[in-house]
Amino acid sequence: MNQYHIYEAIGRGKCSTVYKGRKKKTIEYFAIKSVEKSQKSKLLQEVKILHTLDHQNILKFYWWYETSAHLWLVLEYCVGGNLMTLLDQDRQLPEESIHDLGWDLVRALLFLHSKGIIYCDLKPSNILLDENGRTKLCDFGLARKLSDISQTSSSSLPQAKRGTPCYMAPELFEDGGVHSYASDFWALGCVLYECYAGRPPFVGREFTQLVKSILSDPIPPLPGTPSRPFVNLINSLLIKDPAERIQWPELCGHAFWRNKLNLVSLPPQPAFANMVEQYAKPCLSVRNGDKSSENRTPKSRQKDVKGASKQDENSVVGSKTHGTPVKSTPGGRRTQSKVSGRGVDEKQKDPSGATRGVNLLRLSRIAKQNLQRENEKENYRRAGVC
């Protein structure tokens, strides 16, 4: 690190600090990230991925060093800071700005997915802005290769390695749930929603409440008068069932974009396919109240990807809970809205049938455990134990 002048800190994480730096005897500026040595395995994983990536919407990686006390990454310097800081200052962005930001994010995700990489941690603080307002993804510490996901499911990972709860897809809270193209799409929907509304779509005062909202609450309506293509995009990205969520062909040609993005070859997702197959078994569908195929949406959604919706897609009844999530355990489930490209088809499920199987398995077990504990307490009370 003797080759660089280190200036002020421009960002801080739990185990890292990012400084503005300049290479000596040059006018080249860099972002220099100092990481605690306890995070060496995570950093090496990040370096392993970063050095293979070269895209205008992904932060450039130059080199890394090891000193006696720290590990150092030399990265591209973005003078615009991160999206979280921008939202803290302006709270909400106009749809025009969200279009440009979203277009960059979609191009970055398409590039990563074409390389067999799932980003896994899309959120405002991981989105940087250069001097031209171009967005760049940074921090690949949680990124995973599809080949690794097929060997280890996301549900076997500790919570800290699955992502940031407010932006995590419903399936990632379930047994057997895995990171996939679809989970990155959910996070994209959360980020775009937050840019427009000033807060993530699903929040909770406690971790339990947050998870319950993500799993069961309908999408809160966007404030103001958003365009129908934008509402349709948000609703398509935030479909709770990953098998029904928008897919790459539809996203590339969605009506919200001014131009159609050319689809590239994408590697298969064996772990995701296994997850969908597991939860699509007939016994699980009947068990969770899915009595017909009319609730499935891909065909109807594909018909209207490039056109305007005829229905008021912003008519979903939303949750108005605000707060900051803290760790606890998942809770129960209430209702779920089904969304298609033709608009919102809100179906209030019977509480006893609840919603789709991919979202219910863990919560049904927890409900049974809670009932069993309540019965045990009642027995103790009657026996005079408590």
MARTOR-504616 format. One record per residue (C-alpha): x, y, z; residue number from 0; residue in one letter. Coordinates in pm, 1 decimal, decimal comma. Layout:
N
+----------+----------+----------+-----+---------+
|       xx |       yy |       zz | num | residuo |
+----------+----------+----------+-----+---------+
|        X |        Y |        Z | NUM |       a |
...
+----------+----------+----------+-----+---------+
***
This chain:
386
+----------+----------+----------+-----+---------+
|       xx |       yy |       zz | num | residuo |
+----------+----------+----------+-----+---------+
|      0,0 |      0,0 |      0,0 |   0 |       m |
|    304,2 |    228,6 |    -12,5 |   1 |       n |
|    204,8 |    317,7 |   -368,1 |   2 |       q |
|   -102,5 |    513,2 |   -256,6 |   3 |       y |
|   -190,4 |    824,9 |    -61,7 |   4 |       h |
|   -487,7 |    753,5 |    166,9 |   5 |       i |
|   -733,5 |   1037,3 |    227,3 |   6 |       y |
|  -1066,4 |   1063,8 |    412,9 |   7 |       e |
|  -1304,0 |    774,5 |    478,2 |   8 |       a |
|  -1591,5 |    772,3 |    228,6 |   9 |       i |
|  -1777,9 |    467,7 |    358,9 |  10 |       g |
|  -1791,7 |    230,8 |    652,3 |  11 |       r |
|  -1918,0 |   -121,5 |    703,5 |  12 |       g |
|  -1927,2 |   -355,5 |   1000,2 |  13 |       k |
|  -1579,9 |   -493,9 |    929,4 |  14 |       c |
|  -1447,0 |   -254,2 |    666,0 |  15 |       s |
|  -1375,5 |    107,9 |    582,4 |  16 |       t |
|  -1351,2 |    259,4 |    235,9 |  17 |       v |
|  -1111,0 |    549,5 |    180,1 |  18 |       y |
|  -1051,9 |    788,4 |   -103,4 |  19 |       k |
|   -701,4 |    725,6 |   -234,5 |  20 |       g |
|   -460,3 |    847,6 |   -499,5 |  21 |       r |
|   -179,0 |    660,0 |   -663,5 |  22 |       k |
|    146,8 |    838,6 |   -588,1 |  23 |       k |
|    292,5 |   1062,9 |   -859,9 |  24 |       k |
|    -32,8 |   1041,4 |  -1060,8 |  25 |       t |
|   -372,9 |   1211,4 |  -1070,3 |  26 |       i |
|   -554,0 |    876,1 |  -1062,3 |  27 |       e |
|   -802,0 |    838,0 |   -775,3 |  28 |       y |
|   -931,7 |    509,4 |   -635,2 |  29 |       f |
|  -1158,1 |    375,1 |   -365,8 |  30 |       a |
|   -939,7 |    177,6 |   -125,4 |  31 |       i |
|  -1124,0 |    -67,2 |     95,9 |  32 |       k |
|   -963,5 |   -178,9 |    423,2 |  33 |       s |
|  -1100,6 |   -506,3 |    560,0 |  34 |       v |
|  -1035,3 |   -682,6 |    890,3 |  35 |       e |
|   -834,5 |  -1001,5 |    851,1 |  36 |       k |
|  -1112,2 |  -1199,5 |   1018,7 |  37 |       s |
|  -1302,1 |  -1147,9 |    691,5 |  38 |       q |
|  -1027,6 |  -1294,0 |    472,4 |  39 |       k |
|  -1231,4 |  -1586,6 |    338,3 |  40 |       s |
|  -1518,7 |  -1355,1 |    244,6 |  41 |       k |
|  -1284,6 |  -1106,0 |     81,1 |  42 |       l |
|  -1105,4 |  -1373,2 |   -120,8 |  43 |       l |
|  -1445,6 |  -1495,7 |   -241,0 |  44 |       q |
|  -1526,3 |  -1139,2 |   -347,9 |  45 |       e |
|  -1190,6 |  -1101,7 |   -524,9 |  46 |       v |
|  -1240,7 |  -1434,6 |   -700,7 |  47 |       k |
|  -1564,7 |  -1305,5 |   -851,9 |  48 |       i |
|  -1465,5 |   -942,8 |   -910,6 |  49 |       l |
|  -1152,3 |  -1009,6 |  -1112,7 |  50 |       h |
|  -1360,4 |  -1197,2 |  -1374,7 |  51 |       t |
|  -1607,1 |   -908,7 |  -1425,5 |  52 |       l |
|  -1573,0 |   -626,0 |  -1676,0 |  53 |       d |
|  -1892,2 |   -425,3 |  -1725,6 |  54 |       h |
|  -1976,5 |    -55,1 |  -1722,8 |  55 |       q |
|  -2238,7 |   -105,9 |  -1449,3 |  56 |       n |
|  -2015,2 |   -305,6 |  -1214,9 |  57 |       i |
|  -1747,0 |   -145,7 |  -1000,5 |  58 |       l |
|  -1400,9 |   -208,5 |  -1144,2 |  59 |       k |
|  -1156,5 |   -411,0 |   -936,7 |  60 |       f |
|   -784,9 |   -335,1 |   -981,9 |  61 |       y |
|   -582,1 |   -518,5 |   -715,9 |  62 |       w |
|   -567,1 |   -638,1 |   -358,0 |  63 |       w |
|   -296,3 |   -631,1 |    -92,0 |  64 |       y |
|   -235,5 |   -791,9 |    244,2 |  65 |       e |
|    -61,8 |   -615,4 |    533,8 |  66 |       t |
|      2,6 |   -726,1 |    891,8 |  67 |       s |
|   -332,3 |   -601,2 |   1019,0 |  68 |       a |
|   -563,2 |   -562,5 |    718,6 |  69 |       h |
|   -657,1 |   -670,6 |    370,1 |  70 |       l |
|   -689,6 |   -395,5 |    107,2 |  71 |       w |
|   -891,0 |   -376,7 |   -213,7 |  72 |       l |
|   -815,8 |   -113,9 |   -478,3 |  73 |       v |
|  -1139,4 |    -30,6 |   -659,0 |  74 |       l |
|  -1290,5 |    224,3 |   -895,1 |  75 |       e |
|  -1373,7 |    554,5 |   -725,3 |  76 |       y |
|  -1732,3 |    679,7 |   -771,5 |  77 |       c |
|  -1769,0 |   1044,2 |   -677,5 |  78 |       v |
|  -2150,2 |   1022,5 |   -653,3 |  79 |       g |
|  -2147,6 |    801,8 |   -344,4 |  80 |       g |
|  -2417,9 |    539,5 |   -297,2 |  81 |       n |
|  -2791,2 |    534,4 |   -362,5 |  82 |       l |
|  -2877,0 |    511,2 |      7,3 |  83 |       m |
|  -2712,1 |    848,1 |     74,2 |  84 |       t |
|  -2897,0 |    998,4 |   -220,8 |  85 |       l |
|  -3232,3 |    866,7 |    -92,0 |  86 |       l |
|  -3153,2 |    995,6 |    258,0 |  87 |       d |
|  -3112,8 |   1341,1 |    104,6 |  88 |       q |
|  -3399,5 |   1344,0 |   -146,1 |  89 |       d |
|  -3620,5 |   1068,5 |      2,4 |  90 |       r |
|  -3794,2 |    999,7 |   -330,6 |  91 |       q |
|  -3690,2 |   1007,0 |   -696,4 |  92 |       l |
|  -3899,7 |   1093,7 |  -1001,9 |  93 |       p |
|  -3993,1 |    811,6 |  -1232,8 |  94 |       e |
|  -3762,0 |    946,4 |  -1504,1 |  95 |       e |
|  -3458,5 |    906,0 |  -1277,4 |  96 |       s |
|  -3577,2 |    561,7 |  -1164,6 |  97 |       i |
|  -3600,6 |    455,7 |  -1529,1 |  98 |       h |
|  -3233,8 |    537,4 |  -1592,7 |  99 |       d |
|  -3121,1 |    379,6 |  -1265,1 | 100 |       l |
|  -3332,3 |     68,4 |  -1320,0 | 101 |       g |
|  -3206,9 |     26,4 |  -1676,0 | 102 |       w |
|  -2846,9 |     22,4 |  -1549,4 | 103 |       d |
|  -2933,1 |   -227,7 |  -1276,1 | 104 |       l |
|  -3107,8 |   -461,3 |  -1519,8 | 105 |       v |
|  -2806,1 |   -453,5 |  -1752,7 | 106 |       r |
|  -2572,8 |   -528,3 |  -1461,5 | 107 |       a |
|  -2787,2 |   -821,2 |  -1341,5 | 108 |       l |
|  -2817,4 |   -962,0 |  -1693,5 | 109 |       l |
|  -2438,2 |   -957,3 |  -1727,5 | 110 |       f |
|  -2390,2 |  -1127,3 |  -1389,1 | 111 |       l |
|  -2654,3 |  -1392,2 |  -1456,5 | 112 |       h |
|  -2502,8 |  -1465,9 |  -1798,0 | 113 |       s |
|  -2179,7 |  -1541,2 |  -1611,5 | 114 |       k |
|  -2361,7 |  -1778,0 |  -1375,2 | 115 |       g |
|  -2341,3 |  -1535,8 |  -1079,3 | 116 |       i |
|  -2630,4 |  -1443,6 |   -848,7 | 117 |       i |
|  -2569,5 |  -1107,3 |   -680,4 | 118 |       y |
|  -2767,7 |  -1194,2 |   -363,3 | 119 |       c |
|  -2741,3 |   -852,3 |   -193,9 | 120 |       d |
|  -2898,3 |   -586,2 |   -414,3 | 121 |       l |
|  -2982,1 |   -283,4 |   -195,8 | 122 |       k |
|  -2932,7 |     96,8 |   -210,9 | 123 |       p |
|  -2605,8 |     97,8 |    -14,5 | 124 |       s |
|  -2450,3 |   -142,4 |   -269,0 | 125 |       n |
|  -2539,2 |     77,4 |   -566,2 | 126 |       i |
|  -2279,5 |    346,2 |   -643,4 | 127 |       l |
|  -2304,9 |    647,2 |   -876,2 | 128 |       l |
|  -2020,0 |    784,8 |  -1087,7 | 129 |       d |
|  -1974,2 |   1145,6 |  -1201,3 | 130 |       e |
|  -2215,9 |   1089,3 |  -1490,9 | 131 |       n |
|  -2489,9 |    938,1 |  -1274,7 | 132 |       g |
|  -2424,4 |    587,4 |  -1404,6 | 133 |       r |
|  -2498,3 |    319,5 |  -1146,8 | 134 |       t |
|  -2245,0 |     52,5 |  -1054,8 | 135 |       k |
|  -2289,2 |   -252,0 |   -833,7 | 136 |       l |
|  -2030,5 |   -299,8 |   -559,8 | 137 |       c |
|  -1964,3 |   -537,4 |   -268,0 | 138 |       d |
|  -1975,0 |   -891,5 |   -400,5 | 139 |       f |
|  -1913,7 |  -1050,2 |    -60,0 | 140 |       g |
|  -2244,3 |  -1241,6 |    -69,4 | 141 |       l |
|  -2249,1 |  -1312,8 |   -444,1 | 142 |       a |
|  -2269,5 |  -1682,0 |   -530,8 | 143 |       r |
|  -2204,4 |  -1890,4 |   -837,9 | 144 |       k |
|  -2485,4 |  -2111,2 |   -963,3 | 145 |       l |
|  -2255,0 |  -2411,4 |   -938,5 | 146 |       s |
|  -2208,2 |  -2343,9 |   -565,0 | 147 |       d |
|  -2580,6 |  -2291,3 |   -508,1 | 148 |       i |
|  -2654,1 |  -2633,9 |   -655,0 | 149 |       s |
|  -2431,2 |  -2786,1 |   -387,9 | 150 |       q |
|  -2552,5 |  -2584,7 |    -87,7 | 151 |       t |
|  -2905,9 |  -2444,7 |    -50,9 | 152 |       s |
|  -2948,6 |  -2090,4 |     77,7 | 153 |       s |
|  -3159,5 |  -2212,7 |    369,9 | 154 |       s |
|  -2854,5 |  -2391,3 |    511,6 | 155 |       s |
|  -2662,7 |  -2062,8 |    526,0 | 156 |       l |
|  -2668,8 |  -1838,1 |    835,3 | 157 |       p |
|  -2900,4 |  -1539,4 |    806,1 | 158 |       q |
|  -2609,9 |  -1295,6 |    763,0 | 159 |       a |
|  -2500,5 |  -1475,9 |    444,7 | 160 |       k |
|  -2843,9 |  -1488,8 |    283,1 | 161 |       r |
|  -2879,8 |  -1114,9 |    224,9 | 162 |       g |
|  -3033,8 |   -804,5 |    379,5 | 163 |       t |
|  -3379,9 |   -898,1 |    517,9 | 164 |       p |
|  -3576,3 |   -600,1 |    375,6 | 165 |       c |
|  -3467,1 |   -698,3 |     23,0 | 166 |       y |
|  -3478,7 |  -1077,9 |     54,6 | 167 |       m |
|  -3726,5 |  -1276,0 |   -152,0 | 168 |       a |
|  -3996,6 |  -1476,8 |     31,7 | 169 |       p |
|  -3849,7 |  -1813,3 |    -68,9 | 170 |       e |
|  -3521,0 |  -1732,2 |    106,2 | 171 |       l |
|  -3701,9 |  -1746,7 |    442,4 | 172 |       f |
|  -3831,1 |  -2098,7 |    362,8 | 173 |       e |
|  -3675,6 |  -2440,3 |    408,5 | 174 |       d |
|  -3518,2 |  -2538,2 |     77,6 | 175 |       g |
|  -3533,6 |  -2185,4 |    -64,6 | 176 |       g |
|  -3237,4 |  -2089,2 |   -284,9 | 177 |       v |
|  -3087,9 |  -1778,6 |   -441,7 | 178 |       h |
|  -3171,1 |  -1750,4 |   -810,8 | 179 |       s |
|  -3239,8 |  -1509,2 |  -1094,7 | 180 |       y |
|  -3584,2 |  -1470,4 |   -936,1 | 181 |       a |
|  -3448,4 |  -1368,6 |   -593,4 | 182 |       s |
|  -3234,8 |  -1097,1 |   -757,1 | 183 |       d |
|  -3548,7 |   -978,2 |   -939,8 | 184 |       f |
|  -3736,3 |   -948,5 |   -609,3 | 185 |       w |
|  -3455,7 |   -734,2 |   -465,4 | 186 |       a |
|  -3462,7 |   -520,0 |   -781,1 | 187 |       l |
|  -3836,0 |   -465,4 |   -728,8 | 188 |       g |
|  -3774,2 |   -361,6 |   -367,6 | 189 |       c |
|  -3504,8 |   -110,9 |   -468,6 | 190 |       v |
|  -3712,2 |     48,3 |   -746,7 | 191 |       l |
|  -4014,1 |     65,9 |   -515,6 | 192 |       y |
|  -3804,6 |    235,0 |   -245,7 | 193 |       e |
|  -3668,5 |    490,6 |   -492,9 | 194 |       c |
|  -4024,3 |    596,1 |   -578,6 | 195 |       y |
|  -4199,0 |    559,3 |   -242,1 | 196 |       a |
|  -3915,9 |    654,9 |     -7,1 | 197 |       g |
|  -3916,8 |    324,0 |    180,2 | 198 |       r |
|  -3895,8 |    -49,1 |    100,6 | 199 |       p |
|  -4228,3 |   -217,4 |     16,7 | 200 |       p |
|  -4214,3 |   -449,2 |    319,2 | 201 |       f |
|  -4093,4 |   -334,6 |    661,4 | 202 |       v |
|  -4150,1 |   -431,4 |   1024,4 | 203 |       g |
|  -4061,3 |   -316,9 |   1373,4 | 204 |       r |
|  -3924,0 |   -663,7 |   1446,1 | 205 |       e |
|  -3772,6 |   -937,0 |   1232,5 | 206 |       f |
|  -4081,3 |  -1151,4 |   1293,6 | 207 |       t |
|  -4309,5 |   -879,0 |   1165,4 | 208 |       q |
|  -4087,9 |   -812,0 |    864,5 | 209 |       l |
|  -4080,6 |  -1176,3 |    756,8 | 210 |       v |
|  -4455,9 |  -1207,6 |    803,8 | 211 |       k |
|  -4508,8 |   -901,0 |    584,8 | 212 |       s |
|  -4276,3 |  -1028,2 |    310,8 | 213 |       i |
|  -4444,4 |  -1369,1 |    309,3 | 214 |       l |
|  -4808,2 |  -1267,9 |    326,9 | 215 |       s |
|  -4884,8 |   -896,8 |    283,8 | 216 |       d |
|  -4992,1 |   -759,5 |    -55,4 | 217 |       p |
|  -4775,2 |   -497,4 |   -222,9 | 218 |       i |
|  -4850,0 |   -155,6 |    -69,8 | 219 |       p |
|  -4980,4 |     81,5 |   -340,2 | 220 |       p |
|  -4730,0 |    325,9 |   -481,7 | 221 |       l |
|  -4798,1 |    685,9 |   -378,1 | 222 |       p |
|  -4886,3 |    959,1 |   -623,1 | 223 |       g |
|  -4964,1 |    883,3 |   -985,1 | 224 |       t |
|  -4706,1 |    636,6 |  -1118,7 | 225 |       p |
|  -4733,7 |    526,1 |  -1480,3 | 226 |       s |
|  -4903,5 |    195,3 |  -1550,0 | 227 |       r |
|  -4590,9 |     36,8 |  -1702,5 | 228 |       p |
|  -4394,4 |    122,7 |  -1386,1 | 229 |       f |
|  -4664,6 |    -19,5 |  -1158,1 | 230 |       v |
|  -4681,1 |   -331,9 |  -1371,7 | 231 |       n |
|  -4302,8 |   -373,3 |  -1352,7 | 232 |       l |
|  -4304,5 |   -341,6 |   -971,7 | 233 |       i |
|  -4594,3 |   -585,9 |   -936,9 | 234 |       n |
|  -4428,5 |   -836,5 |  -1170,9 | 235 |       s |
|  -4099,0 |   -822,6 |   -980,4 | 236 |       l |
|  -4268,0 |   -858,0 |   -639,5 | 237 |       l |
|  -4472,4 |  -1171,2 |   -703,6 | 238 |       i |
|  -4425,3 |  -1387,8 |   -396,3 | 239 |       k |
|  -4413,0 |  -1721,7 |   -576,8 | 240 |       d |
|  -4070,2 |  -1733,7 |   -747,8 | 241 |       p |
|  -4204,3 |  -1965,5 |  -1017,4 | 242 |       a |
|  -4458,6 |  -1697,5 |  -1115,2 | 243 |       e |
|  -4224,8 |  -1397,9 |  -1088,2 | 244 |       r |
|  -4122,4 |  -1214,8 |  -1405,1 | 245 |       i |
|  -3846,3 |  -1384,9 |  -1603,1 | 246 |       q |
|  -3564,8 |  -1252,9 |  -1820,0 | 247 |       w |
|  -3745,5 |  -1255,9 |  -2158,9 | 248 |       p |
|  -4031,7 |  -1053,6 |  -2011,9 | 249 |       e |
|  -3805,7 |   -817,5 |  -1816,1 | 250 |       l |
|  -3589,0 |   -739,8 |  -2120,0 | 251 |       c |
|  -3893,6 |   -644,8 |  -2327,4 | 252 |       g |
|  -4102,2 |   -475,7 |  -2057,5 | 253 |       h |
|  -4303,3 |   -166,9 |  -2154,1 | 254 |       a |
|  -4131,9 |     45,6 |  -1886,3 | 255 |       f |
|  -3805,4 |     50,5 |  -2083,2 | 256 |       w |
|  -3765,6 |    280,8 |  -2383,3 | 257 |       r |
|  -3561,8 |     18,5 |  -2566,0 | 258 |       n |
|  -3571,7 |   -357,5 |  -2561,9 | 259 |       k |
|  -3269,2 |   -517,9 |  -2397,0 | 260 |       l |
|  -3116,1 |   -797,6 |  -2601,5 | 261 |       n |
|  -3139,4 |  -1127,0 |  -2415,5 | 262 |       l |
|  -2819,5 |  -1328,7 |  -2395,0 | 263 |       v |
|  -2757,9 |  -1695,8 |  -2325,6 | 264 |       s |
|  -2818,5 |  -1782,5 |  -1959,6 | 265 |       l |
|  -2690,5 |  -2089,3 |  -1773,9 | 266 |       p |
|  -2942,3 |  -2330,6 |  -1617,9 | 267 |       p |
|  -3041,1 |  -2313,8 |  -1250,5 | 268 |       q |
|  -3058,9 |  -2673,6 |  -1125,4 | 269 |       p |
|  -3108,7 |  -2575,8 |   -760,4 | 270 |       a |
|  -3392,6 |  -2339,5 |   -848,2 | 271 |       f |
|  -3556,5 |  -2601,3 |  -1071,0 | 272 |       a |
|  -3540,2 |  -2853,3 |   -786,9 | 273 |       n |
|  -3693,7 |  -2603,0 |   -544,6 | 274 |       m |
|  -3984,6 |  -2526,7 |   -779,0 | 275 |       v |
|  -4041,8 |  -2896,9 |   -843,3 | 276 |       e |
|  -4039,5 |  -2970,7 |   -470,9 | 277 |       q |
|  -4306,4 |  -2714,3 |   -391,5 | 278 |       y |
|  -4516,6 |  -2785,3 |   -700,3 | 279 |       a |
|  -4609,3 |  -3138,9 |   -591,6 | 280 |       k |
|  -4987,9 |  -3195,6 |   -606,4 | 281 |       p |
|  -5012,3 |  -3283,9 |   -237,6 | 282 |       c |
|  -4858,7 |  -2948,2 |   -143,3 | 283 |       l |
|  -5086,1 |  -2753,9 |   -378,5 | 284 |       s |
|  -5400,0 |  -2911,4 |   -232,5 | 285 |       v |
|  -5266,3 |  -2867,8 |    118,8 | 286 |       r |
|  -5217,0 |  -2495,9 |     60,5 | 287 |       n |
|  -5549,6 |  -2425,8 |   -107,1 | 288 |       g |
|  -5431,0 |  -2407,8 |   -469,3 | 289 |       d |
|  -5729,0 |  -2589,3 |   -622,1 | 290 |       k |
|  -5695,0 |  -2491,5 |   -986,6 | 291 |       s |
|  -5448,8 |  -2367,6 |  -1243,4 | 292 |       s |
|  -5626,5 |  -2033,2 |  -1279,8 | 293 |       e |
|  -5397,9 |  -1881,7 |  -1016,2 | 294 |       n |
|  -5088,7 |  -1927,7 |  -1231,1 | 295 |       r |
|  -4984,8 |  -1620,3 |  -1430,3 | 296 |       t |
|  -4695,6 |  -1659,5 |  -1675,9 | 297 |       p |
|  -4904,7 |  -1686,1 |  -1996,9 | 298 |       k |
|  -5126,0 |  -1389,7 |  -1919,8 | 299 |       s |
|  -4827,3 |  -1185,4 |  -1810,2 | 300 |       r |
|  -4635,4 |  -1257,2 |  -2129,2 | 301 |       q |
|  -4917,8 |  -1116,1 |  -2342,5 | 302 |       k |
|  -4887,7 |   -767,4 |  -2198,3 | 303 |       d |
|  -4515,8 |   -722,1 |  -2139,6 | 304 |       v |
|  -4489,9 |   -454,8 |  -2411,1 | 305 |       k |
|  -4836,9 |   -304,9 |  -2366,9 | 306 |       g |
|  -5031,1 |    -97,4 |  -2117,9 | 307 |       a |
|  -5256,3 |   -258,7 |  -1861,8 | 308 |       s |
|  -5630,1 |   -207,1 |  -1884,3 | 309 |       k |
|  -5680,1 |   -249,5 |  -1512,3 | 310 |       q |
|  -5575,6 |    -16,7 |  -1233,6 | 311 |       d |
|  -5264,5 |   -204,6 |  -1126,5 | 312 |       e |
|  -5207,8 |     24,7 |   -831,5 | 313 |       n |
|  -5529,6 |    -80,4 |   -660,0 | 314 |       s |
|  -5373,5 |   -335,5 |   -429,0 | 315 |       v |
|  -5450,0 |   -276,6 |    -63,6 | 316 |       v |
|  -5113,3 |   -226,3 |    109,1 | 317 |       g |
|  -4957,7 |   -252,4 |    449,7 | 318 |       s |
|  -4865,6 |     78,2 |    618,0 | 319 |       k |
|  -4635,6 |    -65,9 |    881,0 | 320 |       t |
|  -4312,0 |    126,3 |    930,2 | 321 |       h |
|  -4003,6 |     43,1 |   1132,0 | 322 |       g |
|  -3658,7 |   -108,9 |   1142,0 | 323 |       t |
|  -3623,2 |   -488,5 |   1144,2 | 324 |       p |
|  -3445,1 |   -663,1 |   1430,2 | 325 |       v |
|  -3371,4 |  -1030,9 |   1461,6 | 326 |       k |
|  -3636,7 |  -1270,7 |   1587,0 | 327 |       s |
|  -3825,3 |  -1564,2 |   1438,7 | 328 |       t |
|  -4078,7 |  -1591,0 |   1152,6 | 329 |       p |
|  -4448,5 |  -1563,2 |   1226,8 | 330 |       g |
|  -4778,0 |  -1656,9 |   1062,0 | 331 |       g |
|  -4934,7 |  -1574,0 |    723,9 | 332 |       r |
|  -5256,3 |  -1412,3 |    613,2 | 333 |       r |
|  -5332,1 |  -1325,9 |    249,7 | 334 |       t |
|  -5154,4 |  -1291,0 |    -80,0 | 335 |       q |
|  -5217,0 |  -1097,8 |   -401,9 | 336 |       s |
|  -5159,5 |  -1262,0 |   -737,7 | 337 |       k |
|  -5020,6 |  -1027,4 |  -1001,9 | 338 |       v |
|  -5008,8 |  -1071,5 |  -1375,2 | 339 |       s |
|  -4897,0 |   -855,1 |  -1664,8 | 340 |       g |
|  -5261,5 |   -772,1 |  -1734,1 | 341 |       r |
|  -5286,3 |   -601,7 |  -1396,6 | 342 |       g |
|  -5355,5 |   -706,0 |  -1038,8 | 343 |       v |
|  -5583,8 |   -997,1 |   -976,1 | 344 |       d |
|  -5615,4 |   -983,6 |   -600,8 | 345 |       e |
|  -5744,6 |  -1307,0 |   -455,4 | 346 |       k |
|  -5821,3 |  -1324,6 |    -86,9 | 347 |       q |
|  -5744,4 |  -1677,7 |     15,7 | 348 |       k |
|  -5933,9 |  -1867,7 |    278,2 | 349 |       d |
|  -5723,3 |  -1845,7 |    598,6 | 350 |       p |
|  -5739,9 |  -2220,0 |    645,2 | 351 |       s |
|  -5606,4 |  -2270,7 |    291,0 | 352 |       g |
|  -5362,2 |  -1977,2 |    312,6 | 353 |       a |
|  -5137,6 |  -1907,9 |     13,7 | 354 |       t |
|  -4902,6 |  -2092,9 |   -218,2 | 355 |       r |
|  -4694,3 |  -2380,7 |    -89,8 | 356 |       g |
|  -4358,8 |  -2215,3 |   -147,9 | 357 |       v |
|  -4445,9 |  -1960,0 |    121,8 | 358 |       n |
|  -4629,0 |  -2171,0 |    377,4 | 359 |       l |
|  -4434,3 |  -2479,2 |    472,5 | 360 |       l |
|  -4217,9 |  -2333,1 |    747,5 | 361 |       r |
|  -4491,8 |  -2115,9 |    891,5 | 362 |       l |
|  -4737,6 |  -2404,2 |    911,8 | 363 |       s |
|  -4484,4 |  -2600,4 |   1113,7 | 364 |       r |
|  -4424,4 |  -2303,7 |   1343,0 | 365 |       i |
|  -4798,7 |  -2263,3 |   1393,2 | 366 |       a |
|  -4827,1 |  -2628,5 |   1495,1 | 367 |       k |
|  -4537,2 |  -2588,8 |   1737,2 | 368 |       q |
|  -4697,9 |  -2279,1 |   1890,6 | 369 |       n |
|  -5027,5 |  -2463,4 |   1929,0 | 370 |       l |
|  -4850,0 |  -2753,8 |   2095,5 | 371 |       q |
|  -4676,4 |  -2518,9 |   2339,6 | 372 |       r |
|  -5007,1 |  -2349,9 |   2422,7 | 373 |       e |
|  -5165,5 |  -2688,8 |   2492,2 | 374 |       n |
|  -4875,1 |  -2782,3 |   2719,4 | 375 |       e |
|  -4911,5 |  -2455,3 |   2910,8 | 376 |       k |
|  -5282,6 |  -2517,7 |   2955,7 | 377 |       e |
|  -5215,7 |  -2868,1 |   3087,3 | 378 |       n |
|  -4958,6 |  -2731,8 |   3334,2 | 379 |       y |
|  -5203,4 |  -2464,3 |   3450,7 | 380 |       r |
|  -5480,0 |  -2714,9 |   3510,5 | 381 |       r |
|  -5237,3 |  -2933,2 |   3704,1 | 382 |       a |
|  -5140,0 |  -2637,6 |   3920,7 | 383 |       g |
|  -4783,0 |  -2622,1 |   3788,8 | 384 |       v |
|  -4811,6 |  -2257,8 |   3673,5 | 385 |       c |
+----------+----------+----------+-----+---------+
***
